[in-house]
Amino acid sequence: MALDQAAIAEALQTSLSWAQESHTDELQTRQIEAFGRKVTTTASHLMGPLADPSSNVHYQHAMSELHKELRRPGIQQRVFSYAKASPTELVRSKLSTTEIQHRALTYLPDDLLRNIPENENVYSLFQGFQATIPEEEEEDGGRSKKKHQRLDSRTSKFLEQGDQTPNEPPSLANLRRDRDKSNHRLEMMTVRKNMCSAEIREIDNKISNLNSMRKIVLDRLGDIEQDELQAEQGLLELDNKIEEMVEDLDDAATLGHAITPPTEVESEDPTPDHDVEEMNESFMSASIYEKIPSPRSSKRHKPTRRKSIPIRHEHFEPGSNIREVQAHNDMITALDFDVPFGTMVTSALDDTVRVWDLNAGRCIGLLEGHHASVRCLQVEDSIVATGSMDASIRLWDLSKADYTPRENRFSKHTHDAEGAEDDMEESSPSPHPSSTQDCPLFTLEAHVDEVTALHFRGDTLVSGSADKTLRQWDLVKGRCVQTLDVLWAAAQASATLNSTDGQWRATGRSPDASADFVGALQCFDAALACGTADGMVRLWDLRSGQVHRSLVGHTGPVTCLQFDDVHLVTGSLDRSIRIWDLRTGSIHDAYAYDNPVTSMMFDPRRIVAAAGEPVVKIYDKTDGRHWDCGAGLVAAAAEEEEEEEGGNNAREQRRGRRWPAAVERVRIKDGYLTEGRKDGTVGVWTC
């Protein structure tokens, strides 16, 4: 019974302490008494029936003791102080500052505890620790290395005797010990293998999480580039407004100073004043007329040279498709762009030249003016030069285009080329007919046959034509300043050098009617490189108009070339690409494909080429690796997957599917690749 009283007292004290901590409002004595009555009733039911006199006496005695304790002023004062104290004060009164900080740092919310993965490891922590301890290595003589062992010979002998079974020969005991060691070693290997598997799974989970984080950051980078482009466009508009306002102020100042008051010499003129007034009213002086500004027919904008270059494509997987669009209805003849995600211009045999916003993925407008298809073009900042089959060259200023970029809904990276194409078709409304009406600058006309190649840098443009001439143009004056006859220059070089290296020669193949006489050219200051249909690459000096070096090696017409400070790279219909050393004039490297090379370009790391296949041929100069990129590779991979899954059904689907067309033109800048195909499709890739 004494134990029951102690239990009751302990329960009551616990209930009283709980009441003191949980009630933060002011507690009155009557509330405490009511709570005591409830405890009394509950305890009476727990203790047993009230009819039992012995239990009732003890219970009443215990309750009287509690009532006496509750009536003490110290207890009541303590209860009231607990009621008035805030939870923070209660915690600080019981816990030290160090313990509070420790609990705050070690606290884990329920969300984290809820996502704790289940432990699937069948081995204990001690087994894992034991498996990490290196095993004893035996010396060559068979004796074990007793490192950090302090057992004397007597103790070792006692342990060995304890392991042996009575009446058991020592050799059998040694064999048993070897077996136990082998079993233990095998068990530890199993534990290590399980630990390695667990680490691999953990690494896979981390890689998955990192890929998710990378995708989020990549999307954030795309949004930043969108905002950056909008900020640059806003800055350009402000610059244009400032320039227009300055011009208006200059015009107003010119008009204000044009009419000046008469000087003393003029006042001595015997002409009467009224006659002077009549003369001023009748006509306007020539000096005033010359100073009146001519009305501006159209808005003048600055060239839109981007201050920032997008870098989002550099973080995509090499060979990833950014987007794909059906740009034309016929074969792509030329294409070029200024910067990644910038402005692209394409031309085709459908006699159209289209301007594209690569960032928003839609057509800006058409460049109309040529009377035939455009065979070659170049984009430099906002200036575009186009050479046509109508023997003319036109220059355009894209900064004058009336175009408002919209938000790019498809700037995020997609691995699905078909989905990207569908999105492009939905996001490419027909451009406004008058969006590019202010873009034409001037026309260069001097060739008598189609223009097949051109290149401009600064104020100099060089063009090559089927009339077997090269022409140098001054873009400031808008006229031809020099004409170079390729056949005459080849004959002069042959006569000067007394050799056949410089003269026009047959390529050793049947003549190709589709080959251009001037297949490609590039100029830099006074240096000009030109590739022609005889397979030779001639290096010209524009100051003298003479050929100072001829590179012999191709056996077919040269279709493309590009050079930098050290090397010149050429592509030909003989299916080869050759890398020349400009310092020595010798071949530095060469490689070939299965089909003729129709287009080629390189950046600091890669050489990309179109070689009659539905993929772009890429040569990585850093590691010497050749690989393919394009829609043909994606289609082949999809076909293999369908064959593995579908069998006969996959073959039927393959018959009805259209295979991607061959790539005809390629351009690359900073790993951002565009390719034009024979069916008029343009694809954008990363490499």
C-alpha atoms as one frame of an Amber mdcrd trajectory, in Angstrom:
protein
   0.000   0.000   0.000   2.899   2.349   0.660   4.025   1.733  -2.887   0.576
   2.691  -4.166   0.710   5.932  -2.221   4.104   6.746  -3.634   2.828   6.037
  -7.165  -0.198   8.244  -6.617   1.932  11.059  -5.261   4.305  10.801  -8.193
   1.414  10.845 -10.683  -0.104  13.877  -9.044   3.171  15.738  -8.989   3.712
  14.947 -12.691   0.231  16.155 -13.545   0.774  19.306 -11.513   4.078  20.069
 -13.229   2.439  19.488 -16.631  -0.299  21.898 -15.718   2.237  24.492 -14.621
   4.186  24.294 -17.939   1.270  24.061 -20.394  -0.953  26.868 -19.139   0.505
  30.228 -20.073  -2.523  32.279 -19.083  -3.057  33.520 -15.612  -4.148  30.635
 -13.399  -6.502  31.259 -10.554  -6.728  29.254  -7.375 -10.182  28.010  -8.277
  -8.896  26.564 -11.512  -6.181  24.708  -9.640  -8.733  23.354  -7.193 -10.983
  22.242 -10.034  -8.047  20.479 -11.598  -7.352  18.809  -8.249 -10.920  17.526
  -8.049 -10.588  15.998 -11.487  -7.387  14.296 -10.438  -9.115  13.053  -7.296
 -11.974  11.525  -9.260  -9.595   9.881 -11.695  -7.432   8.491  -8.919 -10.457
   7.139  -7.077 -11.440   5.112 -10.101  -7.890   3.881 -10.518  -7.413   2.934
  -6.860 -10.504   0.824  -6.683 -14.009   1.049  -5.314 -14.641   3.567  -2.566
 -16.330   0.848  -0.558 -12.961  -0.560   0.366 -12.213   1.207   3.676  -8.482
   0.438   3.678  -7.806   1.878   0.224 -10.082   4.831   0.883  -8.186   5.740
   4.057  -4.848   5.661   2.380  -6.146   7.633  -0.564  -7.654  10.299   1.634
  -4.447  10.525   3.591  -2.446  11.037   0.421  -4.828  13.674  -0.864  -4.766
  15.578   2.386  -1.001  15.674   2.208  -1.217  17.072  -1.319  -3.740  19.696
  -0.289  -1.447  20.799   2.475   1.415  21.147   0.017  -0.737  23.124  -2.419
  -1.780  25.583   0.292   1.802  26.557   1.002   2.558  30.104  -0.212   5.847
  29.085  -1.767   4.199  26.476  -4.006   1.443  28.867  -5.105   3.939  31.634
  -5.829   6.002  29.263  -7.930   2.928  28.174  -9.899   1.968  31.773 -10.623
   5.531  32.620 -11.686   5.517  29.713 -14.133   2.197  30.906 -15.514   3.476
  34.435 -16.125   6.827  33.371 -17.631   7.177  33.043 -21.411   8.323  29.755
 -23.018  11.672  31.334 -23.911  12.324  32.307 -20.309  11.384  28.812 -19.130
  13.833  27.235 -21.594  16.638  29.604 -20.653  16.067  28.970 -16.962  16.509
  25.218 -17.422  19.119  25.029 -20.253  22.459  26.704 -20.758  23.293  28.773
 -23.821  25.656  26.119 -25.172  23.027  23.403 -24.866  20.418  25.589 -26.581
  22.789  26.235 -29.496  23.606  22.542 -29.747  19.935  21.579 -29.865  19.198
  24.255 -32.468  22.000  23.017 -34.730  21.148  19.335 -34.334  17.424  19.819
 -34.869  16.112  18.169 -38.023  12.661  19.013 -39.387  10.121  16.315 -40.071
  10.452  16.780 -43.843  14.079  15.701 -43.756  13.424  12.837 -41.397  10.571
  11.655 -43.574  12.822  11.349 -46.665  15.567   9.314 -45.028  16.222   6.322
 -47.312  15.854   2.885 -45.875  19.033   1.075 -44.994  19.274  -1.870 -47.378
  22.721  -2.906 -46.225  22.737  -6.400 -44.755  26.061  -5.912 -43.013  26.594
  -4.121 -39.753  28.804  -1.113 -39.157  31.311  -3.242 -37.258  31.583  -5.670
 -40.184  32.222  -2.800 -42.560  34.897  -1.408 -40.259  36.476  -4.816 -39.930
  36.537  -5.246 -43.708  38.469  -2.005 -44.136  41.357  -3.238 -41.975  44.172
  -4.444 -44.258  44.950  -8.138 -44.049  48.255  -9.504 -42.836  50.769  -9.809
 -45.626  53.152 -12.726 -45.595  56.803 -12.353 -46.252  58.663 -14.290 -48.879
  59.817 -16.856 -46.385  56.270 -17.618 -45.282  56.539 -15.792 -41.972  53.865
 -13.208 -41.232  54.776  -9.611 -40.492  54.177  -9.122 -36.815  53.690  -5.379
 -36.809  52.336  -3.846 -33.624  52.120  -7.282 -32.006  53.232  -7.471 -28.389
  52.258 -11.054 -27.625  55.114 -13.034 -26.187  55.806 -16.610 -27.114  54.101
 -18.035 -23.992  50.821 -16.230 -24.712  50.883 -17.228 -28.383  51.516 -20.844
 -27.430  48.621 -20.764 -24.942  46.215 -19.410 -27.588  47.289 -22.028 -30.095
  46.753 -24.801 -27.562  43.318 -23.395 -26.732  42.241 -23.597 -30.361  43.343
 -27.196 -30.772  41.055 -30.124 -30.073  42.408 -32.714 -27.633  44.225 -35.598
 -29.266  44.385 -33.681 -32.592  47.613 -33.611 -34.571  49.152 -30.148 -35.094
  49.048 -30.422 -38.880  45.278 -30.859 -38.847  44.923 -27.898 -36.500  47.010
 -25.774 -38.852  44.808 -26.779 -41.761  41.714 -25.848 -39.782  43.197 -22.472
 -38.967  44.030 -21.888 -42.635  40.475 -22.782 -43.575  39.038 -20.386 -41.002
  41.318 -17.637 -42.284  40.221 -18.313 -45.856  36.546 -18.238 -44.819  37.109
 -14.992 -42.951  38.918 -13.498 -45.905  36.121 -14.548 -48.265  33.557 -13.012
 -45.925  35.490  -9.762 -45.778  35.683  -9.688 -49.581  31.925 -10.071 -49.733
  31.554  -7.170 -47.320  33.924  -5.025 -49.386  32.053  -5.880 -52.558  28.787
  -4.848 -50.935  30.382  -1.607 -49.750  31.566  -0.839 -53.282  28.074  -1.452
 -54.651  26.611   0.855 -52.032  29.125   3.578 -52.929  28.298   3.213 -56.627
  24.583   3.594 -55.913  25.293   6.646 -53.798  27.434   8.161 -56.565  24.658
   7.476 -59.095  22.179   9.280 -56.874  24.547  12.226 -56.548  25.054  12.325
 -60.312  21.288  12.316 -60.835  20.872  15.156 -58.369  23.712  17.098 -59.984
  22.157  16.623 -63.434  18.867  17.995 -62.116  20.682  20.959 -60.598  22.614
  21.466 -63.849  19.385  21.576 -65.823  17.952  24.174 -63.455  21.069  26.339
 -63.714  21.089  25.917 -67.512  17.508  27.174 -67.701  18.497  30.072 -65.473
  21.382  30.860 -67.846  18.955  30.911 -70.768  16.695  33.369 -68.942  19.693
  35.589 -68.165  20.711  35.618 -71.836  17.142  36.544 -72.783  17.212  39.469
 -70.354  20.672  40.399 -71.618  19.432  40.530 -75.207  16.469  42.690 -74.233
  18.784  45.031 -72.315  21.053  45.381 -75.370  18.059  46.130 -77.587  16.852
  48.763 -75.143  20.338  50.280 -75.077  20.410  50.346 -78.888  17.059  52.123
 -79.007  18.318  54.720 -76.557  21.472  55.238 -78.642  19.364  55.735 -81.766
  17.106  58.239 -80.013  20.111  60.159 -78.696  21.649  60.223 -82.178  18.413
  61.475 -83.752  18.050  64.168 -81.113  21.651  65.324 -81.653  21.026  65.521
 -85.404  17.862  67.557 -84.828  19.771  69.969 -82.583  22.541  70.296 -85.174
  19.981  71.000 -87.897  18.290  73.646 -85.753  21.649  75.274 -85.051  22.479
  75.264 -88.786  19.212  76.977 -89.664  19.710  79.522 -86.877  23.147  80.597
 -88.174  22.233  80.495 -91.857  20.500  83.924 -91.932  22.930  86.468 -90.480
  22.395  90.251 -90.073  23.951  92.527 -92.778  27.480  93.740 -92.187  28.729
  97.340 -92.539  29.996  96.691 -96.059  26.633  95.355 -97.094  24.889  98.390
 -95.547  26.829 100.741 -97.900  25.283  99.010-100.886  23.412 101.657-102.918
  20.532  99.258-103.438  17.454 100.586-101.684  16.171  98.741 -98.644  12.818
  97.961-100.182  14.558  96.424-103.212  16.621  94.198-100.928  13.491  92.995
 -99.166  11.863  92.201-102.521  14.936  90.235-103.586  14.972  88.272-100.329
  11.347  87.394-100.805  11.775  86.441-104.447  14.576  83.909-104.071  16.752
  82.120-101.496  20.489  82.486-101.486  22.576  79.527-102.577  24.491  79.443
 -99.317  21.301  79.141 -97.317  19.957  76.507 -99.679  23.084  74.394 -99.285
  22.868  74.515 -95.503  19.280  73.310 -95.293  19.409  69.671 -94.236  17.952
  67.147 -96.628  14.982  65.236 -95.255  15.802  61.789 -93.957  13.956  59.273
 -96.007  14.260  56.595 -93.378  15.460  56.091 -89.847  19.181  55.640 -89.502
  20.250  53.017 -87.017  23.641  52.015 -85.737  24.988  48.589 -86.680  23.781
  46.104 -84.109  27.028  44.553 -82.925  26.292  42.495 -79.859  28.339  43.351
 -76.812  27.762  39.956 -75.205  28.072  36.535 -76.818  25.666  33.765 -75.738
  27.417  30.839 -74.103  24.472  28.580 -73.361  25.279  26.204 -76.227  28.746
  25.546 -74.792  27.160  23.656 -71.896  25.082  21.320 -74.085  26.194  17.803
 -74.896  28.209  17.725 -78.168  25.996  16.670 -81.051  22.799  17.955 -79.448
  20.093  19.392 -81.669  19.053  22.917 -80.699  16.397  23.327 -83.368  15.433
  22.436 -86.904  13.333  24.384 -89.418  12.078  23.941 -92.960  13.551  27.215
 -94.207  13.098  26.836 -97.981  11.387  24.658-100.553  14.544  23.844-102.495
  18.249  23.180-101.958  20.123  25.543 -99.658  22.803  27.355-101.675  24.313
  29.528 -98.926  23.850  30.408 -95.264  25.702  32.387 -92.621  25.101  33.890
 -89.173  26.759  36.549 -87.058  26.916  35.073 -83.531  25.396  32.066 -81.735
  21.668  32.613 -81.171  21.965  35.763 -83.294  20.834  36.482 -86.873  21.067
  33.959 -89.719  20.590  34.551 -93.450  19.798  31.667 -95.816  19.370  31.433
 -99.590  18.118  28.612-101.789  17.283  27.695-105.365  13.703  28.832-104.736
  14.977  32.388-105.466  14.412  33.630-101.899  16.744  35.042 -99.256  15.413
  34.790 -95.706  16.573  36.395 -92.460  16.136  34.397 -89.241  16.236  35.203
 -85.558  18.073  32.200 -84.121  17.264  33.187 -80.548  13.486  33.356 -81.032
  13.494  30.796 -83.831  11.439  32.609 -86.449  11.818  34.354 -89.794  12.368
  38.120 -89.643  11.789  38.844 -93.315  12.945  38.413 -96.906  15.702  40.271
 -98.735  14.124  41.026-102.093  15.927  42.615-105.017  17.851  39.928-106.886
  16.407  38.602-110.146  17.779  35.081-109.654  18.933  32.731-106.941  21.679
  33.811-104.558  24.750  31.575-104.751  26.895  33.062-101.967  26.483  35.398
 -99.007  28.266  36.655 -95.911  26.980  38.132 -92.626  29.223  40.478 -90.656
  27.590  42.227 -87.706  24.437  43.726 -89.244  25.813  43.988 -92.819  24.941
  41.271 -95.341  26.501  40.822 -98.801  24.774  38.555-101.331  26.043  37.377
-104.733  23.484  36.136-107.225  23.155  34.288-110.482  22.014  37.619-111.999
  25.704  38.737-111.865  25.037  41.381-109.203  26.127  41.890-105.612  23.836
  43.582-103.107  24.578  44.887 -99.643  21.998  45.087 -96.878  21.838  46.618
 -93.407  19.807  44.412 -91.106  19.809  47.033 -88.356  17.154  48.889 -90.375
  14.764  45.945 -90.273  11.436  46.593 -88.578  11.482  43.659 -86.199  10.558
  43.257 -82.552  11.966  40.056 -80.991   9.567  38.016 -78.967  10.292  35.814
 -76.009  11.963  32.590 -77.010   9.803  29.744 -75.886  12.211  27.150 -77.251
  15.575  28.398 -76.058  15.731  25.552 -73.560  17.762  22.603 -74.675  15.850
  19.714 -76.226  17.153  16.316 -77.273  14.133  15.580 -79.463  14.699  16.847
 -82.981  11.120  16.095 -84.074   9.718  18.018 -81.122  12.026  20.915 -81.882
  10.855  20.943 -85.501   7.192  20.972 -84.495   7.829  23.790 -82.084   9.656
  25.751 -84.782   6.767  25.374 -87.211   4.349  26.654 -84.617   6.603  29.604
 -83.696   7.455  30.742 -87.257   4.648  32.962 -88.528   5.057  34.512 -91.957
   7.101  37.725 -91.730   5.610  41.106 -92.548   6.284  42.029 -96.205   7.618
  45.471 -95.287   9.804  44.363 -92.361  13.029  44.561 -94.433  12.102  47.227
 -96.993  14.650  49.682 -95.530  17.531  47.168 -95.461  18.968  47.549 -99.024
  22.094  49.727 -99.170  23.453  49.585-102.740  24.146  47.239-105.631  27.512
  46.354-107.201  27.253  45.518-110.900  30.257  44.762-113.079  30.381  40.989
-113.546  28.922  39.543-116.716  28.121  36.111-115.306  26.848  34.665-112.044
  28.691  35.504-108.823  29.803  32.256-107.179  31.992  33.462-104.286  32.524
  36.624-102.254  34.165  37.817 -99.070  34.385  41.242 -97.468  36.353  42.626
 -94.581  36.166  46.238 -93.540  35.707  48.459 -96.602  37.005  45.888 -99.105
  34.940  43.223-100.853  36.306  40.665-103.308  34.017  38.643-105.558  34.554
  35.735-107.929  32.376  34.998-110.925  31.801  32.465-113.659  33.152  35.089
-116.074  36.603  33.920-114.872  37.446  37.174-113.097  37.945  38.382-109.560
  36.861  41.917-108.691  37.892  44.097-105.788  35.285  46.594-104.586  35.536
  49.720-102.455  32.494  49.655-100.208  32.866  53.317 -99.270  32.656  54.525
-102.885  30.553  51.581-104.026  32.575  50.814-107.157  35.047  48.291-108.565
  38.682  49.304-108.076  40.486  46.264-109.556  39.737  43.355-111.859  41.855
  40.192-111.768  41.783  37.783-114.712  42.432  34.309-113.341  43.507  32.750
-116.642  45.831  35.625-117.473  47.365  35.575-113.998  47.892  31.816-114.245
  49.633  32.249-117.600  51.825  35.047-116.244  52.836  32.985-113.255  53.704
  30.057-115.510  55.832  32.242-117.772  57.612  33.907-114.864  58.429  30.720
-113.004  59.107  28.636-116.154  57.105  25.844-114.663  53.659  24.343-114.884
  52.777  24.970-111.250  50.926  28.218-111.878  49.303  27.585-115.256  45.768
  26.378-115.791  45.783  22.624-115.806  43.351  19.757-116.108  42.401  18.018
-112.886  42.705  14.499-114.218  38.971  13.935-113.882  36.095  14.342-116.295
  34.931  17.957-116.309  32.125  18.656-113.889  29.532  20.984-115.390  28.203
  21.892-111.942  31.599  22.977-110.621  32.084  26.728-110.223  35.059  28.345
-111.908  35.766  30.298-108.708  34.729  27.959-105.936  35.818  29.947-102.861
  37.883  32.942-101.789  38.882  34.903 -98.698  40.675  38.201 -98.275  42.568
  39.837 -95.437  44.046  43.304 -95.994  46.096  42.896 -99.206  46.141  39.072
 -99.103  43.671  37.040-101.150  43.269  33.249-101.368  41.239  31.859-104.251
  40.308  28.269-105.109  39.304  27.486-108.683  37.943  24.657-110.797  41.407
  23.407-111.827  42.043  22.293-108.242  44.631  24.973-107.500  44.686  27.467
-104.674  46.284  30.777-105.665  47.499  33.368-103.195  47.229  36.921-104.557
  48.690  40.251-103.550  45.965  42.844-104.107  48.502  45.668-104.112  50.178
  44.371-107.258  47.373  42.214-108.610  49.777  39.296-109.032  49.815  35.675
-107.862  52.790  35.165-105.574  52.170  31.502-104.681  50.146  28.553-106.012
  49.255  25.539-103.877  49.042  22.351-105.917  47.518  19.189-104.482  43.815
  18.835-105.175  42.726  16.746-108.141  39.240  18.249-108.326  37.606  21.695
-108.248  38.109  23.599-105.001  34.729  24.355-103.412  35.657  25.937-100.073
  38.602  27.445 -98.229  39.462  29.381 -95.083  42.736  30.575 -93.570  44.062
  32.018 -90.328  47.497  33.258 -89.287  49.298  29.960 -89.913  47.145  27.479
 -91.821  44.874  27.419 -94.854  42.220  24.695 -95.078  40.684  23.735 -98.426
  37.948  21.339 -99.499  37.433  19.907-102.951  35.210  17.721-105.089  38.052
  15.201-105.034  36.594  14.221-101.589  39.589  15.491 -99.630  40.297  18.248
 -97.151  43.833  19.583 -97.059  45.513  21.725 -94.399  48.328  23.889 -95.772
  51.123  25.640 -93.908  51.155  29.225 -95.174  54.721  29.753 -94.008  56.174
  27.030 -96.217  53.412  26.384 -98.744  53.477  22.659 -97.983  50.696  20.323
 -96.899  50.475  20.082 -93.126  47.712  17.445 -92.971  45.067  15.871 -95.202
  42.148  13.474 -94.919  39.368  12.288 -97.230  35.694  11.271 -97.164  33.533
   8.995 -99.294  31.803  11.825-101.196  32.775  15.237-102.609  33.195  18.069
-100.124  30.790  20.928-100.915  31.294  23.174 -97.869  33.776  23.567 -95.034
  34.557  25.913 -92.149  36.678  25.778 -89.010  36.896  27.443 -85.630  39.796
  27.277 -83.146  39.026  23.643 -82.286  37.049  21.928 -85.070  36.851  21.570
 -88.846  33.308  20.879 -90.057  32.469  19.790 -93.592  29.517  18.812 -95.768
  30.392  15.681 -97.734  27.198  14.487 -99.432  25.791  12.723 -96.349  22.883
  13.540 -94.017  25.416  14.326 -91.286  28.093  16.961 -90.771  31.635  15.617
 -90.745  33.608  16.999 -87.801  37.345  16.769 -87.235  38.554  17.708 -83.761
  41.980  19.296 -84.187  42.920  18.971 -80.515  42.730  15.179 -80.264  42.583
  14.169 -83.949  39.147  12.567 -83.605  36.607  12.297 -86.449  32.924  12.131
 -85.604  29.519  12.851 -87.147  26.757  15.216 -86.113  23.355  15.739 -87.666
  19.882  14.486 -88.342  21.129  11.357 -90.129  22.831  10.149 -86.976  19.696
  10.792 -84.912  17.530   8.982 -87.459  19.879   5.986 -87.507  19.824   5.734
 -83.709  16.015   5.936 -83.664  15.840   3.245 -86.334  18.034   0.893 -84.321
  15.870   1.372 -81.245  12.709   0.654 -83.223  14.234  -2.493 -84.706  15.167
  -3.752 -81.259  11.684  -3.067 -79.913   9.339  -3.556 -82.852  10.871  -6.074
 -85.262   8.692  -6.346 -88.403   6.555  -3.353 -87.462   9.708  -1.234 -87.255
  10.646  -2.218 -90.820   7.234  -1.127 -92.098   7.537   2.193 -90.270  11.018
   2.683 -91.731   9.699   2.290 -95.278   7.176   5.089 -94.741   9.638   7.439
 -93.050  11.575  10.057 -95.005  15.319   9.860 -94.515  17.067  13.208 -93.858
  18.510  14.892 -96.945  22.231  15.356 -97.548  23.941  18.360 -96.003  24.982
  20.957 -98.585  26.260  23.961 -96.558  27.796  24.299 -93.065  28.829  27.198
 -90.828  30.341  27.074 -87.338  31.306  29.706 -84.757  32.385  28.920 -81.203
  30.918  25.407 -81.316  27.546  26.652 -82.650  26.868  24.764 -85.889  24.292
  25.481 -88.601  23.786  23.207 -91.604  21.613  23.546 -94.717  20.361  20.520
 -96.620  19.221  19.739-100.140  15.546  19.687 -99.143  15.686  23.238 -97.748
  15.921  22.239 -94.094  18.248  24.101 -91.730  19.473  22.457 -88.540  21.230
  24.036 -85.563  23.530  21.846 -83.438  26.199  22.007 -80.777  29.591  20.432
 -81.267
